[in-house]
Amino acid sequence: MDLDTIIESVENTGYLVVVVDESNPRCSMAADISAQVTKQAFGSLKGPVRMVSAPHCPPPFSDVLKDLYMPSKEKIADTVKSLN
């Protein structure tokens, strides 16, 4: 992961709008990116970092439930729309 480029982008734009990860929201890449950006570029952020991830529970085995469990285009779009 090129964290330096992410931090540079946040410092230039003031935004790290949405981090998307299919993993559990805790101890995930999205959580790590959010934490590192908040730690290293907090003064540059114009708003909170938002994460879209799977829920904090074991993944289901059912294909129907897996579709509900994983981040979807709709969840990502809803998160982006909520920033306005």
C-alpha positions as CSV (number, residue, x, y, z in Angstrom):
1,M,0.0,0.0,0.0
2,D,1.4,3.4,-1.0
3,L,0.3,5.3,2.1
4,D,2.6,8.3,1.2
5,T,0.5,8.9,-2.0
6,I,-2.7,8.6,0.0
7,I,-1.5,11.1,2.6
8,E,-0.2,13.5,-0.1
9,S,-3.6,13.4,-1.9
10,V,-5.4,14.2,1.4
11,E,-3.1,17.1,2.1
12,N,-3.6,18.5,-1.4
13,T,-7.4,18.0,-1.6
14,G,-8.5,17.8,2.1
15,Y,-10.5,14.7,1.3
16,L,-10.3,11.0,1.8
17,V,-14.0,10.5,1.3
18,V,-14.7,6.8,1.4
19,V,-12.6,3.7,2.0
20,V,-14.1,0.5,0.8
21,D,-13.1,-3.0,2.1
22,E,-14.8,-6.4,1.9
23,S,-13.2,-7.3,5.3
24,N,-14.5,-7.0,8.8
25,P,-14.5,-3.3,9.8
26,R,-12.1,-3.9,12.6
27,C,-8.4,-4.7,12.0
28,S,-8.9,-4.3,8.2
29,M,-7.1,-2.4,5.5
30,A,-9.9,0.2,5.5
31,A,-9.5,0.7,9.3
32,D,-5.8,1.0,9.0
33,I,-6.0,3.5,6.1
34,S,-8.5,5.5,8.0
35,A,-6.4,5.5,11.2
36,Q,-3.2,6.4,9.3
37,V,-4.8,9.3,7.4
38,T,-6.4,10.6,10.6
39,K,-3.1,10.3,12.5
40,Q,-0.9,11.8,9.7
41,A,-3.2,14.3,8.0
42,F,-5.9,15.2,10.5
43,G,-5.3,19.0,10.0
44,S,-5.9,18.6,6.3
45,L,-9.2,16.7,6.5
46,K,-12.3,18.7,5.6
47,G,-14.6,16.0,6.9
48,P,-14.6,12.6,8.5
49,V,-13.2,9.5,6.9
50,R,-16.0,7.1,6.0
51,M,-15.7,3.3,5.7
52,V,-17.9,0.9,3.8
53,S,-17.2,-2.7,4.8
54,A,-18.8,-6.0,5.7
55,P,-20.5,-6.0,9.1
56,H,-18.7,-7.0,12.2
57,C,-19.8,-10.6,12.3
58,P,-18.8,-13.9,10.7
59,P,-19.4,-14.2,7.0
60,P,-22.5,-16.2,6.0
61,F,-22.3,-19.4,3.9
62,S,-25.6,-18.8,2.1
63,D,-25.1,-17.1,-1.3
64,V,-28.2,-15.0,-0.7
65,L,-26.8,-13.7,2.6
66,K,-23.3,-13.2,1.2
67,D,-24.8,-10.7,-1.3
68,L,-26.3,-8.7,1.7
69,Y,-23.1,-9.1,3.7
70,M,-20.6,-7.7,1.2
71,P,-20.3,-4.0,0.4
72,S,-22.5,-3.2,-2.6
73,K,-22.5,-0.5,-5.2
74,E,-25.7,0.8,-3.5
75,K,-24.0,0.9,0.0
76,I,-21.0,2.8,-1.5
77,A,-23.2,5.2,-3.4
78,D,-25.4,5.9,-0.3
79,T,-22.3,6.6,1.7
80,V,-21.0,9.0,-0.9
81,K,-24.4,10.7,-1.2
82,S,-24.5,11.1,2.6
83,L,-21.4,13.3,2.4
84,N,-23.3,16.1,0.7
